[in-house]
Amino acid sequence: MSELLSWGRYPRLPQTAHAAYWRDEAQAHWRDVQAAHGTTLAFGNGRSYGDVCLASSDHVFQTLALDRIIAADWTRGIVRAEPGITFEQILALAVPRGWMLPVTPGTKYVTLGGAIANDVHGKNHHVRGTFGRHVRAFGLARSDGSLIECSPETNTELFNATIGGLGLTGLILWAEFSLMPIRTSLIDVTSIRFGKLDEFFDLSETYDAKHEYCVAWVDCASRGPALGRGIFMAGDHAIHGSLDVVERPKRRVPFTPPVSLINGLTLRAFNELYYRRQRKPIEISRVGYDGYFYPLDSLLEWNRIYGPPGFQQYQCVVPAASARDAVRAMLDRISSSGTGSFLAVLKRCGDIPSPGLLSFPMQGTSLALDFPQHELRNSHLFAALDAIVRNAGGRIYPAKDAHMSGADFRAAYPQWQQLESLRDPAMLSHFWKRMTGL
């Protein structure tokens, strides 16, 4: 057993881990943990940021050792695997064979079970939707001893509740999903520097329809006429090249500094350098998929740079009709707050629906930023941002949240009651307790 935290290291609620090693023993072991501690929660690789991956009992059932491929059809691109396998492990097998994950978030260290529980999305949401759309079936253990196979056609209600269901419907023992064919492991990227927020929306209108992947970095410290300036990056899988998986050199943050290394001074300096590093207005490059999708993964334990208090990520999505005004208002509030993020991501989400009851993306624009944990400063800033999101008809991403009010959650995710009716009584997180008052 070991103690675990979420990736943001806030709230600091250490979890005692009870590990599973074999799939045929996992259900019985999970029920033993529940019997001993009342409730528990499946815990993969701990890449959720807030308290959504933390059991209310502080005893989690860790699935990371359940990381085996059960079956793979490399002709059709269909894989069945255990829940603890990471996207890194899947890609190492799939890419050399000409297959890619159809949807991936910004880290390859998420597990398959975690990707389903949070219905992850990526730079190509406007083309392929969320990961849940590519899940064909899974085996769900329930604490009453049953093992249920769920798919879009079988046990559909539990299938839809489990995708984006925050790990609350039971224990996933295996999942089958589809891959996407590729010709090379390389990505052709067009990077465009833009000088203000309106230009991002104009670029999105032009490029989203033409490219598989679209995302922008924005300078959240910029103000005035330059508010929302940044770099727009459109990408596509290259047609010519090899399928080699090239390992990038990895570095590790060796220790946790006594204070956060991210502050107003370092933030402004970094953002200015990052914005200016692209010398031409438009640059075209060809890069490996690893560097394109997972820029921070080469710096292991980068969450340490925020010091002992940790950090919070704020990720929201606002509907298309109100996106320009809402994002402008949020960036204006952030730039005047004295805090901010060196990695601020802006992207448009498409209109492809997810089967998940509580799936986060909607047609509109998503903004994601990391903030060093500072209770007073963050509470004031987040309250202002929440009001903007609320008035715009948007919502906050549970996988990244550590502050959202229960009222905002229940209003933004009206199907929460349906999920609650299907929740396995053995599964309860700090997040769900905070949102529902259970």
QUIJOLIN-V139390 format. One record per helix or strand of 3 or more residues. SS is the DSSP state (2 for helix, 1 for strand). FROM is the first residue (numbers start at 1). TO is the last residue. If there is no record, write none. Layout:
BEGIN
SS;FROM;TO  SS;FROM;TO
END
This chain:
BEGIN
1;15;19  2;23;37  1;59;62  1;69;73  1;78;81  2;87;97  1;99;101  2;112;117  2;125;128  2;131;134  1;135;141  1;147;151  2;156;162  1;171;181  1;186;194  2;197;207  1;213;218  2;224;226  1;230;237  2;264;276  1;282;288  2;289;293  2;295;298  2;302;306  1;311;319  2;320;335  1;345;349  1;364;372  2;375;392  2;398;400  2;406;412  2;416;422  2;430;436
END
